[in-house]
Amino acid sequence: MAPEAMRTAASSLSLSDTSPVPFWLDDPGRPEALPALTGDEHCDLLVVGGGYSGLWTALIAKERDPARDVVLIEGREVGWAASGRNGGFCAASLTHGLPNGLERWPDEIEKLEDLGARNLDAIEEAVARYTIDCEFERTGEIDIATQPHQLEELRTWHEEAERQGFTGLEFLDRDAVRAEVDSPTFLGGLWDRRGVAMLNPAKLVWGLKRACLGLGVRMYENTPGLSLAGAGGGMTVRTRHGRVFARHVALGTNVFPSLVRRVRPYTVPVYDYALMTEPLSAGQLESIGWQNRQGLADSANQFHYFRLSADNRILWGGYDMIYPYGGRLSAALDQRPETFHKLADQFFECFPQLAGIRFTHAWGGAIDTCSRFSAFFGTAHRGRVAYAAGYTGLGVGATRFGAEVTLDLLAGARNERTELEMVRSKPMPFPPEPFAWAGIELTKRSLARADANGGRRNLWLRTMDRLGLGFDS
């Protein structure tokens, strides 16, 4: 049998018993859903969305003013979407990495980096204060080079970061990176030791839910917000079986269509996929090292992210970026066998010493992607409604900062957050169909071609770079 056929057969066997649900949500400790709203409610602040965005907003609102009457509604169960099915990388960066931030906001990048570091510290403090058992480990992340051009890019970027005064990165050559995690594909890496934490994303959601309830937030699950309208001096949100009247509304719906329709063109859903292995034996873990438990991501345009769970499984995700025509969201898109087989093949190429290991879970989910890769913010209805969206895969940490900005905007505050150009500006919106699909497909193919050709970017990508546009997962 040819080597490629052997790898395909091995990956098929490794996937033969997978569960089609996110590993993190497949937990007997998952809390019961709270009752849905029936009838009408009145409150000072209504939060729409029960993922990280909404939960942090509700929690911080009560921390700022314990007397504030806060209601949160969630269309299904708290954390069932992106917040419960991501990789659990909690990054300090608010700008989808320092290079992206430096390119887009060079005049305020020092402030953005400082705010991001303080935000990650605040998450760590909240986890301790509310005794949230979410397996929080501040182990950092290594960006991995698997091609010679990627190694040179990492080296060049490390030198540029140091010239700019950002000294928290450590360059690792081939021997150094393989001493941390051993793969024959690794040529080098760049280790951010303090700027990223690993955690269990679902347990963070459930801990935030418990903390919100403990502070008096009234919460209704299986209660989608269907429409938004002014009501006297406040707002009203209609649900299936009632209405909520509120002085202010904070929208944390992210990938789902915003109740403020003019916000919708700024994001598209991109489906991302992941596998989780069975727990590694002591011998298997020794064969790859990984004693320091960092998060890892390779440096390709079509990149993989991978990390260890608390029980020493390997989560392996990324690579494919699937945009559904028209931006339609469907539970059927959470499963994509061709991507799972591709990911399994690539896993065993990275870690041939783990041949024979099985995957227990295979799942996908949609990410709210915007053209500048990092969140944008705004208000509507004369300042009575505020929103944050467009986290593009880095929302585990940045949503807490987004919650702070959302509450600042509702309060009409002028401070170090609301004065940021990042907060005051918007990304380029996506065009209508069929232009959105055509542009995204052309970008995806161009990125794959660049990965196969030493990182060389074609005319389309160079044009996108000049316009400050992009597409990522």
Secondary structure, DSSP 8 states (H G I E B T S, - for coil): --HHHHHHHHHHHHTTT-BSS-TTT--TT---------S-EEEEEEEE--SHHHHHHHHHHHHH-TTS-EEEE-SSSTT-SHHHHS--EEES-SSSSHHHHHHH-GGGHHHHHHHHHHHHHHHHHHHHHTT--S--B---EEEEE-SHHHHHHHHHHHHHHHHTT---EEEE-HHHHHHHB--TT--EEEEESSSEEE--HHHHHHHHHHHHHHTT-EEESS----EEEEETTEEEEE-SS-EEEEEEEEE--TTS--SSGGGGGG-EEEEEEEEEE----HHHHHHHB-TT--EEEE-SSS-EEEEE-TTS-EEEEES--B--GGG---GGGG--HHHHHHHHHHHHHH-GGGTT--EEEEEEEEEEE-TTSS-EEEEETTTTEEEEE--TT-HHHHHHHHHHHHHHHHHT--STTTTSHHHH--------TTHHHHHHHHHHHHHHHHHHTTT---HHHHHHHHHT-----
